[in-house]
Structure formats: C-alpha cells, structure tokens
Amino acid sequence: MIERAADGRAADGTETGPAAGTAAGPAAPRSQRAMTSFTPADAERQRGVRRMKLTAVGLLLFVAVVYILAKWAASAGAGPWAGYVAAAAEAGMVGALADWFAVTALFRHPLGLPIPHTAIIPTKKDQLGISLGEFVGENFLSQDVVRQRLRAVGIGSRLGTWLAEPEHADRVTAELATALRGALTVLRDSDVQAVVGEAITRRANAQEIAPGMGKMLEKIVADGGHKRFVDLIVGRAHDWLVLHDEQVMDAVQGGAPGWTPRFVDKKVGERVYKELLRFVTEMRDMPSHPARGALDRFLGDFASDLQADTDTRARVERLKGEVLGRGEVQDLIASAWTAVRSMIVSAAEDERSELRLRVRASLLTLGARMATEPKVQEKVDSWVEGAAVHIVTTYRKEITSLITDTVAGWDAEHTTRKIEAHIGRDLQFIRINGTVVGSLAGLLIYTVSRAFGA
C-alpha cells in the first residue's frame, strides 16, 4: 500500500494516474521525453528496483508482525524476553519508515502529500543541472586538470607508435585522400577561379615588379646566364637564314623603288642577305663579338633602370596593368585552378600516385620520430595540451551550458523514473539497513534502560 501511494504506480510499475504532469510542472514535449525515454536496459533496472522495494516492504511487514506477536506474548506473561523483542521490532519499524520517507522524498511526495523539501529530483531538476554543470566546469574543465590528464596519457608517444604501423599510415592516407576529394568536389570551380584570379591580380597590383625584375636581370647578366639564350637565338637565326635565303632576298627586292632595274635590286638583295648571314654567323661563332658586348651593356643598363629609373619603373607598371587586365590573361589564371584541381583529384584517387606515396612516407617518418624521439613527443604533447586548454578555457561556458540546457529540457517525470531506475535498487538497501540498524539500536536502548532500572 505504501509503495503504491509513493510511486503513483501499481505493483507492476504501470502508471495509475494520467501522465499529464508532475509537481514540477506540465509534461514536456515528445522531443524532450525522447531524450530520457526508457531503454530495454532501463526497464530491466526498474524491475530490479521493484524487487528490492518488495524486499524492503516485506522486511517492514515482518518486523511489524514480530512487534504485534511480541506485545501479545508480553501481555500473556511470556517473560522478559518479549519486551526485548518488542522494543527491537518497534525501533525497526521506525527506522524502516524513516528511511522509506527519506528515499521516497528524493523522487516524489511521500503518500502524495506536498510536504516541503520532498520530490527533490523533479522539483530541483534544473538546479541540479546547473550544479552538475558547475561541478564539471570546476573539476573537469580546469586548465591544470586538462594538462595533467593529457600529460599522463602521453598522446605523442601513443600516436607515434600507432602511426608508425604501415597499415595505420595507409588508413590515414586513404582518409586524407577521401577528405581532399570530397572538399574539391564540393567547391564550385567558378567560385574558386574567381577567388584565385582576384587574389593573384590584387597581389600583383599591390606589389611593384620592376625592382625585382631588375635585380633578377642584373644577377643573370653578372652570371652570364643570358649568353645561353643569345646563343640559342643567333643559332636559330643562322639556321633560318640558311633555309630561307630566297625569301630574304625577295623581301629586300620587294622593298626597292620601282624605278630601279631588276638586276640592281637582285644584286642589292643578295648583298644584304650575305651581310646579314655573315653578321649572324660571326655573332654565333665569336663570344667576344661587339654585338654581344653591346647586348650585355644594354641588358645591364636596363637592369639598373628597372631598379632606379622612375620613368622605366612607371612604364613597366603600366604594362603590367594592361597585361593583367586582358581577358586572355584572366582566363589563363582562372583555368590554372581547373588544371590544378584535376591533377590533385587524380593523384588522390590513385593509390600509387606520387602524392599519396609521399604522404604515406611522411606519415611513417613522423610516426617513427614521435614514437622514439622525446623532443618530438614533448612538442606534440604541448600542441595537444595547448589546443585542449584553449578549447576548455574559451568554451567552458558553452560546454557546461550544454549540460544545464540538456537537463533543463528533460521532462521531470521521465527524468525521475530514469534516475530511479539507475540508483533506486541501491537506495532500497538504505531502507533494509534502516530496519536492521533500527532494530539493533532499539534493542540496545531497551537493554541499557532495563540495566539501569528505567
């Protein structure tokens, strides 16, 4: 009878009243109840709680029967022993009832009476959630605790040992390749091309290129690096002149005045061709040819002008702006992303590609160093600790609010039942112990009283 009134359910645990609400307020929406819904494991725990409740009630009924029989025996003149038994049984009933009240007050109002400071869990659910969040924040999300726990784990050493295994490195490489392909697939080419084009153009416009070009050209001339280019040009020019002699002479004759005789034009064309061929041949075969020296001086002067001459630098900047502003150049910049994206995707999909092989080798090397070198382990541990400390110190309030908000969103009735299913069985031992301890205490008090003649 006590259990039925206290629980608000029949002996089999079914609801005896409407589940419209509790003393803490109306029932929560279905989505909030789902957060605290009973699982098969909870149902099994609840059956265990009911069995322990029946045991506690049975013990209470037992001491009540013993008390009645002992009082009857004492009135029938059974002897002094009946008084001792009655005193023990009476104290056992008091202890059982007191502990029943204490345990029941945690979850609901005893006998349905709105006694102050009862139904603690449903009425103080939100305060308990706040206290739990503060407890977690102070004792689990503090900087010292996080550092100590992570340092004790030894993440650097463990991660290195794990990563040094070839199959683990293969797995990480495959996951990175999948993530890279996914990211490149999600990105729209038009958006990336616009960003890349705008970034390159803005960077080029923001930085003057003439001084850098001048320094580079000056170094090339000083090292003689341009001579190979000159050799290539004059060599190709000589070969072209040898193969196209008639075209050169025809071009010279075609530019002659109309009143000159044709044989004169022909002689002039042949002469011009021979002199041009001789000049190119000498320039090709003579490293000290005057034309080469003049070209060296021109390039040297141009390199100096690019660095120091204001007009030359301004002309280069205007030319740069005109080139970058052309649609062909912008299309070329934009198309670079398409080529790069295609190359990366192909490399990520191919298990034997140079990209994946290099990533795998790097992971194995990193894992071996992390597993064997204390300095690397310490550096990795410090990175992990720093990141974790930053997260818990920066987002501690958000993390603890997740606990408090979650608890606040739970339905009070369902929360009470779920908590009772988890700890109710152990709490019933309090009632059993209260009956036993109360009986022993009553027996001791009665014995001491009789000993001193009370």
C-alpha positions in Angstrom: 0.0 0.0 0.0 2.8 2.3 0.9 4.7 1.6 -2.3 1.6 2.1 -4.4 0.9 5.5 -2.9 4.5 6.6 -3.1 5.2 5.6 -6.6 1.9 6.5 -8.2 2.0 3.2 -9.9 0.6 -0.3 -9.4 2.9 -3.1 -8.2 3.9 -4.0 -11.7 5.1 -0.4 -12.4 2.3 0.7 -14.6 1.0 4.3 -14.3 -2.0 4.6 -12.1 -2.7 8.3 -13.0 -2.5 10.5 -16.0 1.0 11.3 -17.2 -0.1 14.9 -17.8 2.5 16.4 -15.4 4.2 16.3 -12.1 4.7 18.5 -9.1 7.5 20.2 -11.1 5.2 21.3 -13.9 3.4 20.0 -17.0 4.8 17.2 -19.1 7.5 18.1 -21.6 7.1 17.8 -25.4 7.6 14.4 -27.1 11.1 15.5 -28.4 12.2 16.2 -24.8 10.7 13.0 -23.5 12.6 11.1 -26.2 15.9 12.3 -24.6 15.0 10.5 -21.4 13.0 7.6 -22.8 13.3 4.2 -21.3 15.6 1.7 -23.0 15.3 -2.1 -22.5 18.2 -1.8 -20.1 16.3 0.8 -18.1 13.3 -1.4 -18.0 15.4 -4.3 -16.6 16.9 -2.0 -14.0 13.4 -0.8 -13.0 12.3 -4.4 -12.4 15.3 -4.8 -10.1 14.2 -1.8 -8.2 10.7 -3.2 -7.8 12.1 -6.4 -6.5 14.2 -4.6 -3.9 11.2 -2.5 -2.9 9.2 -5.6 -2.3 12.0 -7.0 -0.1 12.2 -3.8 1.9 8.4 -3.7 2.4 8.4 -7.4 3.3 11.0 -6.8 6.0 8.9 -3.9 7.3 5.8 -6.1 7.5 7.9 -8.8 9.1 9.1 -6.6 12.0 5.5 -5.3 12.3 4.2 -8.8 12.8 7.0 -9.6 15.2 6.1 -6.5 17.2 2.5 -7.5 17.4 3.3 -11.0 18.5 5.9 -9.8 21.0 3.4 -7.4 22.6 0.8 -10.1 22.7 3.3 -12.5 24.3 4.3 -9.9 26.9 0.7 -9.3 27.8 0.2 -13.0 28.1 3.1 -13.2 30.6 5.6 -14.9 28.3 8.5 -13.4 30.2 11.1 -10.6 29.9 12.3 -11.7 26.5 9.1 -10.5 24.9 9.9 -6.9 25.9 13.3 -7.1 24.3 11.8 -8.4 21.0 9.0 -5.8 21.0 11.5 -3.0 21.6 13.7 -4.2 18.7 10.8 -4.7 16.4 9.3 -1.3 17.2 12.6 0.5 16.6 13.0 -1.5 13.3 9.6 -0.2 12.1 10.6 3.4 13.0 13.9 3.0 11.1 12.2 1.4 8.1 9.5 4.1 7.9 12.0 6.9 8.3 14.3 5.6 5.6 11.3 4.9 3.3 10.4 8.6 3.7 13.9 9.7 3.0 14.3 7.6 -0.1 10.9 8.4 -1.4 11.4 12.1 -0.9 14.1 12.1 -3.4 11.8 11.1 -6.3 8.3 12.2 -5.3 6.0 13.4 -2.5 5.5 10.6 0.1 1.9 9.5 0.1 1.2 12.2 -2.4 1.3 14.9 0.3 3.1 18.1 -0.7 5.5 18.0 2.2 8.2 20.7 2.0 11.6 19.5 0.8 10.3 16.4 -0.9 10.2 15.3 -4.5 13.7 16.8 -4.7 14.7 15.5 -8.1 11.6 16.6 -10.1 11.3 19.9 -8.3 15.1 20.7 -8.2 15.9 19.2 -11.6 17.1 22.5 -13.2 19.1 23.5 -10.1 20.7 20.0 -10.1 21.6 20.5 -13.8 23.2 23.9 -13.0 25.1 22.4 -10.1 26.3 19.5 -12.3 27.4 21.9 -15.0 29.4 24.0 -12.4 30.9 20.8 -10.9 32.0 19.6 -14.3 33.4 23.0 -15.2 35.4 23.4 -12.0 36.7 19.9 -11.6 37.0 18.5 -15.2 37.4 21.6 -17.4 40.1 23.4 -15.5 43.4 24.1 -17.1 45.5 22.2 -14.6 43.3 19.1 -14.8 43.3 19.0 -18.6 47.1 19.4 -18.7 47.7 16.7 -16.1 45.4 14.2 -17.8 46.8 14.7 -21.2 50.3 14.6 -20.0 49.6 11.3 -18.2 48.2 9.8 -21.4 51.3 10.5 -23.5 49.5 11.3 -26.7 52.6 12.0 -28.7 54.2 8.6 -27.9 51.0 6.7 -28.4 50.1 8.4 -31.6 53.6 7.9 -33.0 53.5 4.2 -32.2 50.2 3.9 -33.8 51.1 5.9 -36.9 54.4 4.1 -37.4 52.5 1.0 -38.4 52.3 0.7 -42.2 48.6 -0.3 -42.2 47.7 2.6 -40.0 49.6 5.0 -42.2 47.8 3.6 -45.2 44.5 4.1 -43.5 45.3 7.7 -42.6 46.5 8.4 -46.2 43.3 6.9 -47.6 41.2 9.0 -45.3 43.1 12.2 -46.2 42.7 11.4 -49.9 39.0 10.9 -49.4 38.6 14.1 -47.5 40.6 16.0 -50.1 38.5 14.6 -53.0 35.3 15.5 -51.1 36.5 19.0 -50.4 37.5 19.6 -54.1 34.2 18.1 -55.2 32.1 20.4 -53.0 33.9 23.5 -54.1 32.5 25.1 -57.3 35.1 25.8 -59.9 33.6 29.2 -60.8 33.9 30.4 -57.2 37.4 29.1 -56.7 38.5 30.6 -60.1 37.1 33.9 -59.2 38.9 33.9 -55.8 42.2 32.8 -57.3 42.0 35.3 -60.1 41.1 38.1 -57.8 43.8 37.1 -55.3 46.6 36.9 -58.0 45.5 40.2 -59.6 45.3 42.0 -56.3 48.7 40.7 -55.2 50.3 41.6 -58.5 48.8 45.1 -58.4 49.8 45.7 -54.8 53.5 44.8 -55.4 55.8 46.7 -57.8 57.6 44.2 -60.0 60.2 46.4 -61.8 62.8 46.4 -59.0 62.6 42.7 -58.6 62.9 42.2 -62.3 65.9 44.5 -62.3 67.7 42.6 -59.6 67.0 39.3 -61.3 68.2 40.6 -64.7 71.3 42.1 -63.1 72.2 38.8 -61.5 71.6 36.9 -64.8 73.8 39.2 -66.7 76.5 39.1 -64.0 76.5 35.3 -64.0 76.4 35.2 -67.8 73.1 33.3 -67.8 71.8 35.3 -70.7 74.5 34.1 -73.0 72.9 30.7 -73.5 69.7 32.4 -74.5 71.7 34.6 -77.0 73.5 31.5 -78.4 70.1 29.9 -78.9 68.6 32.9 -80.7 71.6 33.5 -83.1 71.9 29.8 -83.8 68.2 29.5 -84.7 68.5 32.8 -86.7 71.5 31.4 -88.7 69.7 28.2 -89.5 66.6 30.1 -90.6 68.6 32.4 -92.9 70.3 29.4 -94.5 67.0 27.7 -95.2 65.1 30.9 -96.4 67.7 32.7 -98.4 65.3 33.3 -101.3 62.6 34.7 -99.1 65.0 37.2 -97.5 66.3 38.4 -100.9 62.7 38.6 -102.3 61.7 40.7 -99.3 64.7 43.1 -99.9 63.9 43.3 -103.6 60.2 43.9 -102.9 61.1 47.0 -100.8 63.2 48.6 -103.6 61.9 51.6 -105.6 60.1 50.8 -108.7 62.4 52.9 -111.0 65.5 50.8 -110.2 66.4 48.0 -112.6 65.6 44.5 -111.6 69.2 43.2 -111.8 70.2 46.0 -109.5 67.5 45.0 -107.0 68.7 41.4 -107.2 72.3 42.4 -106.6 71.3 44.5 -103.6 69.1 41.7 -102.2 72.0 39.2 -102.5 74.4 41.6 -100.9 72.0 42.3 -98.0 71.4 38.6 -97.4 75.2 37.8 -97.4 76.0 40.6 -95.0 73.1 39.6 -92.7 74.2 35.9 -92.8 77.8 36.9 -92.1 76.8 39.1 -89.2 74.7 36.3 -87.6 77.4 33.7 -88.3 80.1 35.8 -86.7 77.9 36.6 -83.7 77.2 32.9 -83.3 80.9 31.9 -83.6 82.5 34.8 -81.7 81.8 35.0 -78.0 83.6 38.4 -78.0 81.6 39.8 -80.9 80.9 43.5 -80.5 77.2 43.0 -80.8 77.3 40.6 -77.9 79.1 43.2 -75.8 76.6 45.9 -76.8 73.8 43.5 -75.8 75.5 42.9 -72.4 75.7 46.7 -71.8 72.1 47.2 -72.9 70.9 44.5 -70.5 73.0 45.8 -67.7 71.7 49.4 -68.2 68.1 48.1 -68.5 68.5 46.2 -65.2 69.8 49.4 -63.5 66.9 51.4 -65.0 64.4 48.9 -63.7 65.7 49.4 -60.2 66.4 53.1 -60.1 64.8 55.0 -63.1 61.4 56.3 -62.2 60.1 56.5 -65.8 61.2 52.9 -66.6 59.5 51.6 -63.5 56.3 53.5 -64.3 56.2 52.1 -67.8 56.7 48.6 -66.5 53.8 49.1 -64.0 51.5 50.4 -66.8 52.4 47.4 -69.0 51.8 45.1 -66.1 48.3 46.6 -65.5 47.5 46.3 -69.2 48.6 42.7 -69.4 46.7 41.7 -66.2 43.6 43.5 -67.5 43.4 41.5 -70.7 40.7 38.9 -70.8 43.1 36.2 -72.1 45.3 36.6 -69.1 42.4 36.4 -66.7 41.1 33.3 -68.4 44.6 31.8 -68.2 44.7 32.5 -64.4 41.2 31.0 -63.9 42.0 27.9 -66.0 45.0 27.2 -63.8 42.7 26.2 -61.0 41.0 23.6 -63.2 44.3 22.1 -64.1 45.5 22.0 -60.5 42.2 20.6 -59.3 42.2 17.8 -61.9 45.8 17.0 -61.1 45.1 16.8 -57.3 42.0 14.7 -57.7 43.7 12.2 -60.0 46.6 11.9 -57.6 44.3 11.5 -54.6 42.4 8.7 -56.4 45.5 6.8 -57.5 46.9 4.7 -54.6 50.3 4.6 -56.3 50.5 8.3 -57.2 53.5 10.3 -56.1 51.3 12.4 -53.9 49.9 9.5 -51.8 53.2 7.8 -51.7 54.9 10.9 -50.4 52.1 11.5 -47.8 52.4 7.9 -46.6 56.2 8.1 -46.3 55.9 11.3 -44.4 53.3 9.8 -42.0 55.6 6.8 -41.4 58.6 9.0 -40.8 56.6 11.3 -38.5 55.2 8.3 -36.6 58.7 6.8 -36.1 60.0 10.1 -34.8 57.1 10.6 -32.5 57.5 7.1 -31.1 61.2 7.3 -30.4 62.3 11.0 -30.0 61.4 12.6 -26.7 61.7 16.1 -28.1 59.1 15.4 -30.8 56.8 13.8 -28.3 57.1 16.8 -26.0 56.4 19.1 -28.9 53.3 17.2 -29.9 52.1 16.9 -26.3 52.5 20.6 -25.9 50.5 21.3 -29.0 47.7 19.0 -27.9 47.7 20.4 -24.4 47.7 23.9 -25.7 44.8 23.2 -28.1 42.8 21.4 -25.4 43.4 24.1 -22.8 42.4 26.8 -25.3 39.1 25.0 -26.0 38.2 24.3 -22.4 39.1 27.8 -21.2 37.4 29.6 -24.2 34.3 27.4 -24.5 33.9 26.2 -20.9 30.7 28.2 -20.5 29.3 26.7 -23.7 30.3 23.1 -22.7 28.7 23.4 -19.2 25.6 25.1 -20.7 25.2 22.0 -22.8 24.8 20.0 -19.6 22.5 22.5 -17.9 20.3 23.1 -21.0 20.1 19.4 -21.7 18.9 18.7 -18.1 16.5 21.7 -18.2 15.0 20.2 -21.4 14.3 16.9 -19.8 10.8 16.0 -18.7 10.8 15.9 -14.9 8.6 12.8 -14.6 10.7 10.8 -17.1 13.9 12.0 -15.7 12.9 10.9 -12.2 11.9 7.5 -13.4 15.2 7.1 -15.3 17.3 8.2 -12.4 15.4 5.9 -10.0 15.9 3.0 -12.4 19.6 3.5 -12.2 20.1 4.1 -8.5 16.8 3.1 -6.9 17.9 -0.5 -6.3 20.9 0.6 -4.2 18.7 3.1 -2.3 16.4 0.3 -1.2 19.3 -1.2 0.7 19.1 2.0 2.8 15.6 1.0 3.8 16.7 -2.5 4.6 19.7 -1.3 6.6 17.4 1.2 8.4 15.2 -1.6 9.5 18.1 -3.8 10.7 20.0 -0.9 12.3 16.9 0.5 13.9 16.1 -2.9 15.4 19.6 -3.2 16.9 19.5 0.3 18.2 16.1 -0.2 19.8 17.3 -3.4 21.4 20.4 -1.7 22.7 18.4 1.2 24.1 15.9 -1.1 25.8 18.7 -3.2 27.2 20.5 -0.2 28.7 17.3 1.1 30.1 16.5 -2.2 31.8 20.0 -2.5 33.1 19.8 0.9 34.8 16.3 0.2 36.0 14.5 2.7 33.8 
